Amino acid sequence: MVMSFTEPTATNPTGHILVVEDDREMARFLTELLREERHEVEVEHDGSSAVDRYKLGKFDLTITDLMMPGMKGTELVSRLREIDADHPVLLITAFGTIESAVQAMRAGAFNYITKPFRSEEILLHVRRALEQRSLRQELERLRTEVRGRYQFSNLIGPSQQMQQIFDAVTRVSDMPANILVLGESGTGKELIARAIHFNSARARGPFITLNCAAVPGALLESELFGYVRGAFTDAKKDRRGLFQEASGGTLFLDEISEIAVNLQAKLLRAIEEKEVRPLGANKNETVDARIISATNRDLEQRVQEGSFRQDLYYRLNVIRIELPPLRERTEDIPILVEHFIRKFAAQAKRNVTGIDNDALGTLMSHRWPGNVRELEHVVERAVLMGKNPTIGTDDLPQPIITAGQNDAPLEKAVAKGYTLHQLETEYIKRVMESTKGNKTEAARILGVDRTTLYRKLEEYKFSD
């Protein structure tokens, strides 16, 4: 055996390694070799002791001999993977047969090495095993982060309309039925689709999105169903379609109304039969993707016009969720603004902590044709461009300020959701301010006598 050592590099991952070897000389060699590479190493000489030691500590990798008295290395692999299904195990064997290799891999080993081996060889396998485990842990961290981002508790909107939608999302997440999400552009249709996916039993599966309006009609079929090599001139190799990529998870078809009529029949067949046939292929492939579709168009009208198949519409519209525009739920604006301020202030490391009443009033009176997406962009700009910890009216885009100034008073009141009592209170307050407290003049403008005005002032607790 050649005992040479590779120079440790900054890119080599280090880990906590359990060595299981009944040959004490080999165990000592492996320990020295691995510690030279700055790994933390613990040693056991039989399988049972290794299982007990594994339960006490968190190991990144186990290296074990295949042939040991008592518990064999393959059995140890199975026992360790019962504790942690992702734990990598590297097997060492002096019996380099096909049978032992197959047995080791079936038991779940990361890989196996035959004796005699070179130091560089085992260090290479160790490095690859640790890199793979690190990547798997990072993937799980990202999945957890994404799941957390789309938890129901993170869906924002105290209005009754949105609370009803959140309740519907909770109830339908684990239902196998297809879902159609309707709403104007910017209302958060994809956010709702992601929340449904990441709170369902399919959360560990992929969430694949396709904007049907963004892909030319000629390419959309191959995008959805894939193709095989030689299917057309530029098909140099096989390519999986989005239905296959989304299998085990969710396929979100945004702007579904824009899909061409000649492709709608193939889409319907794929959804109904859970099978797709890639372009140029001679057999179907089974897929298991949940379909969530969305549009800002009136699909029923499209069906009546003949531009959307009625049977496809019924297949997509098993469960229907309609998102209201922001102008119909202005009570959600303050909490949305607060959320976006915290989000963008943290991202940009800006000391922005709130918004003043005048600026908030301007935002609440705006009609928001771009809905929540437009509001988000406005707040982001204000956070980045503002000079003070509190966002003021001057920090808002001029078109929104101008639109607010040009709005009729009644339209503002409606946009803010004023009650009749609030509207009367605000109007009397403004008249008193305009007359500089002259009650005689104020009563004349209001069309009431001074006694009625005094009673109103007392009722609303106005000060002189």
C-alpha positions, 0 to 999 in steps of 0.5 A, a space after each residue: 500500500 502506498 501511503 502518500 498524503 494530499 495537501 489539504 486545500 481551502 476547498 476540501 470539506 472537513 467533517 466528523 467521520 466514524 471509522 469502523 474497522 476490526 483491523 486495528 492497524 488499518 483503523 490507526 492508518 485511516 485515523 491518521 490519514 483523515 486527521 491529516 486532512 483536518 477531519 474529526 475522527 472517532 473509531 469503533 472496532 465492531 458494528 454494534 459499538 458503531 451503532 451505539 456511538 453513532 446515536 451519541 454523536 452527529 457524524 457526516 460520514 461513516 467508513 466501515 470494513 465490509 467483513 467484520 466479526 458479528 455485524 457485517 458492513 452491509 448490515 451496519 449500512 442498513 442500521 445507520 440509514 434507518 437512523 438517518 436515510 441520507 447518511 453516507 457510508 463508504 465500504 472497504 472490502 478485500 473481496 472486490 467481487 461484483 456480488 459484494 459491490 452490488 450488495 453494498 450499493 443495495 444496502 445504501 452505501 455511498 460507494 465502496 473501495 477494494 483493498 489494497 487502495 491508495 491514500 489519494 483514492 480514499 481521500 477522493 471518495 471521502 471528499 465526494 461523500 462530504 460534498 454530496 452531503 453538504 449539497 443535500 443539507 443545503 438543498 434541504 435548508 433552501 426547501 425549509 426556507 421556501 416552505 417557511 416563506 409560503 406558510 399560511 401565516 405569511 399570507 398577508 391580508 386582514 380583510 374579510 375577502 382575503 381571510 376567506 381566501 386563506 381559509 380556502 387555500 388551507 382546505 384545498 392544499 391536500 386535495 388532489 383536484 386541479 385549481 384555477 386561480 383568477 384575478 387581475 395582474 399583480 393580485 398574487 396568483 402565483 403566491 397563492 399557488 406556491 402557498 398551496 404547493 408548499 403546504 401540501 403533501 407534494 411540498 418536497 416535490 418540484 414547483 414548476 412554473 410556465 407563463 403560457 403567454 411568454 412562450 411562442 405557440 410553436 415552442 409551447 408543445 415541446 416546452 410542456 411535453 418534451 421531445 426526443 432526439 431528431 424530432 426536429 432539426 435542432 433536437 440534438 438530444 432528448 429533453 424532458 417537458 415540464 409535465 415530466 419535470 413537475 412529476 411528484 409536485 405541482 405544475 403552475 400554468 400562468 396565463 392559461 387563457 393564452 394557450 393556442 386552441 390546437 394545443 388545448 386538446 393535447 393539454 386536456 389529454 395529458 391532464 385527464 390521462 396523466 400521460 404525455 408523449 414527447 415530440 417524436 416519441 412512439 410511446 407515452 410516459 406516465 406523469 404525476 403533476 398537480 395542475 394549478 392554472 391562473 389567468 387575469 382573463 374571463 375564461 367563461 367569455 373565452 369559452 363562449 367566443 370559442 377561443 377556449 375549450 369548454 371541456 378543458 375549462 371544466 377540467 381546470 376549474 374543479 376548484 376556483 379561487 378568485 383574488 379581489 383587486 387591491 382597490 376593493 380591500 383597502 384595509 389591507 394596505 397598511 399591513 402590506 405597507 408595513 410588511 414591505 417596509 420591513 422587507 426592503 429595509 432589511 434587504 437594503 440595510 436602510 434605517 426605515 421604520 414606518 410611514 407617516 399618516 399623510 403618505 399612508 392616506 395617499 397610498 390608501 386613496 390610490 386606485 392601484 391598477 397594478 394591485 399588490 405588485 404595484 404597491 410593493 414597487 412603490 414602497 421599495 422605491 420609497 425605502 431606497 430613495 427616502 432620506 428619513 426613517 419615516 416615509 413621507 409623501 415626498 418619498 412617493 412617486 409624483 404620479 401617485 401624489 398627483 392622482 391623490 390630489 386630483 381625486 374627488 373627496 367622495 372618491 377618497 372617502 370611498 377608497 379609505 372605507 369611511 363610515 358616514 360618521 367618519 365622513 361627517 367628522 372629517 368634513 366639519 374638521 376641514 371646514 373649521 380649519 378653513 374658517 380658522 375657527 369662525 363658528 358663524 362662518 363654518 355654520 353658514 358653509 355647513 348649512 346648519 345653525 350655530 346651535 347644531 354646530 356647537 352640538 356637533 363640535 361637542 359630540 366629536 370632541 373638537 377643541 376650539 
